[in-house]
């Protein structure tokens, strides 16, 4: 009979493999250094300003854009956005980048891809949810309570504390016009089961068929093009209308 391996040796081998595996997934970059360099190289002018204009129509600017943590990535020639959890840097998002094959990456993330920016004010009855950095920027400009997953497929960053803060309040989900947006609606309804859940479907809002992927940022920029400086007011009116529809529907069900 062959000699069985020493259990202590086996455990040591397994442990060393675990350590090697963990080391292999550690980032090969310094997130804080990327953030600091982006801040140092940034100026809200030229290409950086034009890229922000492409993201958010200037008619929607209200002075709060100056408080966004924007930077500049000198290699990718792109504006960046740094995301914080209180004072802790969680991610630096590059608006446009490219991989080693030269393919364009719409949003490149350094740091946590699951971190979910949020702002939930205790006195606010309504909390808005939409996925994407563009939507996060709009929520900041609108100065509303919000939860903004970085993408439709990532909800793990929605914490128990966020869910608790939303209990009994109105969740307004601004749904992307695609399958992933609709799947996210189903997931959010499960997560916020103790909140009043309102889904804003932009095809219903505009009473027309919209392109696949049409989202809240598309709608906001459309309002700005159509109504100019009154764009934010039109957005707010639309949201109030959708919330009132939900309230009326719930009242009718109780009768």
C-alpha positions in Angstrom: 0.0 0.0 0.0 1.4 3.4 -0.9 2.0 5.9 1.8 -0.7 8.5 2.3 0.4 12.1 2.1 0.9 14.0 5.4 -2.4 15.9 6.1 -0.4 19.0 7.3 1.5 19.1 4.0 -1.7 18.8 2.0 -3.3 21.7 4.0 -0.2 23.8 3.4 -0.3 23.2 -0.4 -4.0 24.1 -0.5 -3.4 27.3 1.6 -0.5 28.3 -0.7 -2.7 27.9 -3.8 -5.4 30.1 -2.2 -2.9 32.8 -1.4 -1.5 32.6 -5.0 -5.1 32.8 -6.4 -5.9 35.9 -4.3 -2.7 37.6 -5.3 -3.5 37.0 -9.0 -6.7 39.0 -8.8 -5.2 42.0 -7.0 -5.2 45.1 -9.3 -1.9 45.9 -10.9 -2.5 49.6 -10.5 -2.6 52.2 -7.7 -6.2 53.5 -7.6 -5.3 56.5 -5.4 -2.5 57.5 -7.8 -4.8 57.3 -10.8 -7.3 59.5 -9.0 -4.7 62.1 -8.0 -3.1 62.2 -11.5 -6.6 62.7 -13.0 -7.3 65.6 -10.7 -3.9 67.1 -11.4 -4.3 66.9 -15.2 -8.0 68.1 -15.2 -9.3 71.4 -16.5 -13.0 72.0 -17.4 -12.2 73.3 -20.9 -11.3 72.0 -24.3 -11.9 68.3 -24.9 -12.9 67.6 -21.3 -15.7 70.1 -21.5 -16.9 68.9 -24.9 -17.0 65.3 -23.6 -19.1 66.4 -20.7 -21.4 68.2 -23.1 -21.8 65.0 -25.1 -22.8 63.2 -21.8 -25.1 65.9 -20.4 -26.7 68.7 -22.5 -25.5 72.1 -21.2 -29.1 73.2 -20.7 -29.2 70.7 -17.8 -26.2 72.3 -16.1 -27.0 74.3 -13.0 -23.7 75.0 -11.3 -23.6 71.7 -9.5 -21.5 70.1 -12.2 -18.5 72.0 -10.6 -18.9 69.8 -7.5 -18.6 66.5 -9.5 -15.3 64.8 -9.0 -14.2 65.0 -12.6 -10.7 64.4 -13.8 -8.7 63.8 -16.9 -6.9 60.6 -18.1 -4.0 61.8 -20.1 -3.3 58.4 -21.8 -6.9 57.8 -23.0 -7.6 61.5 -23.5 -10.8 61.2 -21.7 -12.7 62.7 -18.8 -12.9 60.6 -15.6 -15.3 60.5 -12.6 -14.1 59.4 -9.2 -16.6 57.6 -7.0 -16.4 57.8 -3.2 -18.1 56.1 -0.3 -18.0 59.0 2.2 -14.2 59.7 2.2 -13.1 56.4 0.8 -12.2 56.3 -2.9 -13.9 53.3 -4.5 -13.5 53.7 -8.3 -12.2 55.9 -11.0 -14.4 55.7 -14.2 -12.9 56.6 -17.6 -15.5 57.9 -20.1 -13.7 56.5 -23.2 -10.8 54.1 -23.3 -9.5 51.4 -25.6 -8.2 47.8 -25.1 -5.0 46.3 -26.5 -6.9 45.5 -29.7 -7.8 49.2 -30.2 -11.5 48.5 -29.5 -13.3 51.3 -27.8 -14.5 50.7 -24.2 -17.5 52.9 -23.4 -16.8 53.1 -19.6 -13.5 51.7 -18.1 -13.5 51.1 -14.4 -10.5 51.2 -12.1 -11.4 50.0 -8.7 -14.7 48.5 -7.7 -17.2 47.7 -10.4 -19.9 46.7 -7.9 -19.7 49.9 -5.8 -23.1 51.7 -6.1 -23.1 55.4 -5.7 -26.1 56.6 -3.6 -27.5 59.6 -1.7 -30.6 58.9 0.4 -31.9 61.9 2.3 -33.9 61.1 5.4 -36.6 63.7 4.6 -37.1 62.6 1.0 -40.1 60.5 0.2 -38.9 59.5 -3.3 -35.6 57.7 -4.2 -34.7 57.4 -7.9 -32.9 54.4 -9.3 -31.2 54.2 -12.8 -28.1 52.4 -13.9 -25.1 54.0 -15.4 -22.6 56.8 -14.7 -24.5 59.3 -16.9 -27.6 58.7 -14.7 -25.5 59.2 -11.6 -24.3 62.5 -12.9 -27.9 63.6 -13.7 -29.1 62.6 -10.2 -26.2 64.7 -8.7 -27.2 67.7 -10.9 -30.9 67.3 -9.9 -29.9 67.0 -6.2 -32.3 64.2 -5.5 -32.1 61.0 -3.4 -30.9 58.2 -5.6 -29.2 54.8 -6.0 -27.2 54.3 -9.2 -25.8 50.9 -10.0 -22.9 51.1 -12.4 -24.7 48.7 -14.8 -27.9 46.8 -15.1 -26.3 43.5 -14.3 -24.7 44.6 -10.9 -27.0 44.9 -7.9 -24.6 43.4 -5.3 -23.6 47.0 -4.4 -27.1 47.8 -3.1 -26.5 47.4 0.7 -28.8 46.4 3.5 -28.5 49.9 4.8 -29.8 51.3 1.5 -32.7 48.9 1.5 -33.6 49.8 5.1 -33.5 53.6 4.3 -35.9 53.0 1.5 -38.6 51.1 3.5 -42.0 52.7 3.1 -40.7 55.2 0.6 -41.3 55.5 -3.2 -38.8 53.9 -5.5 -38.8 55.4 -9.0 -36.9 53.1 -11.4 -36.0 54.8 -14.7 -35.9 51.7 -16.9 -33.6 51.3 -19.8 -35.4 50.2 -23.0 -33.9 46.7 -23.3 -34.1 43.3 -21.8 -31.4 43.9 -19.2 -33.3 47.0 -18.0 -36.5 45.0 -17.7 -34.7 42.2 -15.8 -33.3 44.8 -13.5 -36.8 46.0 -12.7 -37.8 42.5 -11.6 -34.7 42.3 -9.4 -35.2 45.7 -7.8 -38.9 44.8 -7.1 -37.6 41.9 -5.1 -35.0 43.9 -3.3 -37.2 46.8 -2.4 -40.3 44.7 -1.6 -41.1 47.0 1.4 -41.1 50.1 -0.7 -43.7 51.5 -3.2 -42.2 50.7 -6.6 -42.8 52.8 -9.7 -41.3 51.9 -13.1 -40.9 54.6 -15.7 -41.1 53.1 -19.2 -39.9 55.8 -21.6 -41.9 54.3 -24.5 -45.0 54.9 -22.4 -43.9 58.4 -21.4 -43.2 59.5 -25.0 -46.0 57.3 -26.5 -43.7 56.0 -29.2 -41.4 53.1 -30.0 -37.8 54.0 -28.9 -34.5 52.5 -29.9 -33.1 49.6 -27.9 -31.1 50.8 -24.9 -32.9 54.2 -24.7 -32.4 55.4 -21.1 -32.9 58.2 -18.7 -29.9 60.2 -20.0 -31.3 60.0 -23.5 -34.6 61.3 -22.3 -33.0 64.1 -20.2 -30.9 65.3 -23.2 -34.0 65.1 -25.4 -35.9 67.4 -23.0 -33.0 69.8 -23.0 -32.9 70.0 -26.8 -36.7 70.4 -27.0 -37.3 72.8 -24.0 -33.8 74.4 -23.5 -33.3 75.8 -20.0 -36.6 74.4 -18.9 -35.3 70.8 -19.4 -34.9 69.9 -15.7 -38.4 71.3 -14.9 -39.9 69.2 -17.7 -38.1 66.1 -16.3 -39.4 66.8 -12.8 -43.0 67.3 -14.1 -42.8 63.9 -15.9 -41.6 62.2 -12.7 -44.3 63.7 -10.6 -46.9 62.6 -13.2 -45.6 59.0 -13.2 -45.6 58.9 -9.4 -49.2 60.2 -9.3 -50.3 57.6 -11.8 -49.0 54.9 -9.4 -50.6 56.5 -6.4 -54.0 56.7 -8.2 -53.7 53.0 -9.4 -53.0 51.9 -5.8 -55.9 54.0 -4.5 -58.3 52.4 -7.0 -57.1 48.9 -5.9 -57.9 49.7 -2.3 -61.5 50.9 -3.1 
